[in-house]
Amino acid sequence: MFSPDHPACCWTTLTQAERDAAYNNSAAVADSARHVAARNAASADYRAETPHHLDLAYGPGEREAWDIYPAAAADAPCLVFIHGGYWQMNARGDFACFGRGLASHGWAVALPGYTLAPAADLGTIAGQIRRALDWLAAEGGRRGAGGPILISGWSAGAQLAALALDHPAVQAGLAISGVYELAPLRDTYLDAKLKLSDQEIETLSPLRLPVVDKPLTVAYGTAELPALVEDALAFHTRRARAHAPGALLPVPRADHYTVLDQLTAADGLLTRAALELMR
């Protein structure tokens, strides 16, 4: 399943510290804290300056809610962007700025929240995203987000987006810097909160699931951790072998944080990829 470049190929020879480092994006990017602070500030600015509908509940949980930035045209495409943070960090509001690029092309932007681990297991989180999409399909039109849906996400959000690609309301997907095979995570610091089961690894790893025959672009930064690069390559290869549509998109010299810069600009690589997916 893994290429020779994936850390899992020599997993049994790695120390615990080396296994943890294989998936620790914050440690791998020296100025990650600066990137996070800049992202949060930019998102706060975007929320302040852009018409929006915030905290629209799709379920009873505190974090089961949408933030929607409506489009002027009722039939405009809608970017659904799922935030990352290894399913245990961050919030939808911190990622609002990444709708800026597509909003400049007239798109609606919608960001769903979800319960974080350990309060919810990964199966529950994946189910919340599907229920959120059910709600958006039924109610989005009244909130300026009733057009065709492109589902996207970054890091953990990319895994959740890949799982939800088969939802009837979704037309296409853009998965950015995701983890598509969960098994190695159980041997890292991340599992203290995730507590992954055998069943979750089998049913929630996109690399183990039937290929969904909808367009999906798989994007990654070329300066990211090898484990994430290899997951992206393997996921795209598996889809290509099944003749599923969608491109592999390496973002030159981008790390796990700077890769999203290409979604904020009107002509960014990820913005252009999204536009192409919905043509």
N, C-alpha and C positions, 0 to 999 in steps of 0.2 A: 504493500500500500504506500509506503514511504520511499522517496527517492534517496540516493546515497547522501545527498546534502542535508536531509532533514535530521535534526538532532535525535529524533526517535530511533533512527537506524543504529545508533550507538548508545541507546538509552541506558542499558544495563551497566555500561562502563562509566557513566557520568556520576559525579557526586550530587548530593542534594542541592548544593549551591549552584552547580552547573545546570541542573534541571530547572531550578527556579529562574535562573538568568535567561534561559532559553525563551521564556515567555514574559519577561519583565520589561515592558516597553518603557516605563518611567525611568528605570535605571539605565536602559540602553541609550536614551536620548538625554544628553547632559543637561540641556536647558528645558527639560519637559515641564517644569513648574512654571517657567515663563510662558510657554506656549499655552498652558491651561489658563493662566491668569489673563492672557490676552484674549483667548477664546471667550471666556466668561464675560469680560468687559465688552467685547464686540457684540455678544449676544444680548447683553443688557441694553446696549445702544440700539440694536435692531428692534428689540421689543418696544422701546420707548418711541421710536420714530415711525413704526409701521402699524397700520390698522390691523387689529387682531381680535380673535376670540380665544380667551385663555381659560384653562381649567374646566373644559367641557367633559363632564364625567361620562365614561363609557361603561363603568362598573362601580362596585361599592368601595373598592380599595382606595386609600388616600392617594396613591400615585396612578390610579387607573383613570387617566384623563388625557385629553388632547389639548394642544395649543395649535390653533389654526390661523394662518395668515392668508386671507382670501384673495382670490383673483378677481379682476374686474369682469372678465368674461365667464359666464356660467359654465361653459364647456371647456375651459382651459385645463390643460393637464395639471395634475397634482403630484408634487413630490412628497411622499411619506418618508420621513427620515427618522430612523431608530438610533438612539444614542448608544454609545459604547461605555466601557468601564468594567469589562469582564463580568458583567451581569451583577455587580455588587457595588458599583460606584456611579456617581454623576446623576444628572437629571435632564429632562427634556429641554428646560429653559436655557441650559448652558450651551445649547447647540443651535439656537435660533439663527445665528449669523450665517450658517451654512445653507440657508435658503436664499440668500441674497442673489447669487448668480442666476438661478432659474427664475426667481421673482422678477428680475430685470427683463426677462423674456415673456412676462405675462402669466407665469405659472402661479398656482396656489401652492402653499407649503403647509404641511401638517406634521406635527411631531407628537407621537404617542409616548406616554409614560408607562412604566411597569414597575412592579414590586421588586425590590432588590433582594438578592441572597444575603444572609441565610433566611430572611423572612419568607421567601418563596424559593422553591426548587426550580430547576431549569425547565422542567415540563410545564409547571404552572406559568412561568414567564412566557414561554412560547404560546401557551393557550391564551394569555392575556392579549398578545399581539393579534391573534386571530379574532378575538372578540372585539378588539378595537377596530379592526378592519370591517367587521360586520356593522358596527355602529357608523363608521364613516360612509359606508355604502348606502346606508339608510338615511343618514342625517346630514351628510356633508354638503348636499346641494343647498340646504338652507343656510349654510355658513360660508358660502363662496368657495367650496371645495368639492364640487360635484362632477368634475371631469374625470377622464381616464387616469388611473393611478400608476405611477412609477414608484415601486418600493425600493428603498435604499437604506443603508446603514453602514456604520463604521465600527470596526473591531468586533465586539460582541454583538453590536447591532447588525453587522453584516451577516453573521450566522443566523440571527433571528429573521432577517430579510430573506435569506435563502430558504429558510423553512416555510415562510409565508408566500413564496412565489406562486404556489399553486392555488392560492385563495382566488375565488371567482372574480373578485373586484379588481384584482391586480392584472395589469397588462404586460408589464416588463419590470426588470430589476437592475439595480446597480449596487453590487456588493463591494465594499471598500475595506481592504486590510483586515479580512476576517480570519477566524479560526474555524475550519471546516471539519476537523477531526478532533474529537474531544478526549480521546483516551489518554494522551500524554498529560493532560491537565491534572488528572487524578494523582499524579506523582509530584505535583508542585505545590507551592504555597497557596495557590488559588483554590485548592480543594478544601481548605479549612472552612470556607463558607459555602462552597458549591456542593460538597459531599456527593459527587457524581456516582450514580449507580450504574451497573452493567446495562440495564434497560435504557437509561438516558443516553449513555454513550452509543448504544446501538440504534436508537430511534431519533436522536437529535443531532447526530453528526451528519451534515450534508453530504460528506464523502461516502457515506454508507447507504444513502437513501436513493430511491428511484429518481432518475433525472426528469426534471420538469421541462416540458417542451414549450417554454416561453423564452423570449429574449432575455438574457442576463449577461451584463458586462461584469467581469471580475477584474477589479482594479487593486493595485498595491504599489507601494513606494519601493523603488529599487534599493534604498538604504535602510529598509526595515530589517527586523530580526529574521534570520534564515528560516525559522519555523513558520513564520507568517508568509514569507515569500513562497516557500515550498507548498504550503497549503493552497495558496492561490493558483499556483501552476498545476497542482494535482486536480483541483476542483474544475478548472477550465478544461484540462485534458479529458477528464471523465465525461464532461458534458459534450465536448467536441466528438469524442468517440461514439456518443449516442446521437450525433447529428443535431444536437440542440443548438439553437441560434444564440449568438452573443460573442463578444470579443474579449480577449485578454488585454488589459490595459496597464502596462508598467508606467509609473509616473517617475521620470528620471530624477535621481538624486533626492527624492522625497523620503523622509522618515515617517514614523507612525503618526506624527502630529502635523507635519507640514504637508502631508498628502492632501489634507482637507482644504488647503489653500486653493486648490484647483476647483473647488466647488463654490467659492465665494465670488469669484470673478465671472463676469458675463461671458468671457471667452476662455475660461479655464478648461483644462483637459476634461475634468469630470463633468463640468457644465455641458460641454459640447457632446460628451458621451451620452448624457441624459437626453439631450435634444434629439440626437440621432436615434436613440432607442424608441422614441415616441413618434417618429416621423411615419 
